[in-house]
Amino acid sequence: MKNQLKELRNQFNMTQEQLADKVAVSRQTIISIENGKYNPSLILAYKIAKEFRCSIEEVFDFSEVE
């Protein structure tokens, strides 16, 4: 699944470590999500979107999900 995580982090001047701490996951989890190797749970996707004050759909692209 594609996402805008890296772009949003840069826009908010936030490191992977800072985001990981805010949503209570490891930095490796954030890296995996950014690289499209891991799809977050609905709860984690919600927490990430909330950090950036936007909807889940603005962070994650569900158009390719079957």
ABEGO torsion letter per residue (X at the ends): XBBAAAAAAAAAGBBAAAAAAAAGBBAAAAAAAAAGABBBBAAAAAAAAAAAGBBAAAABBAAABX
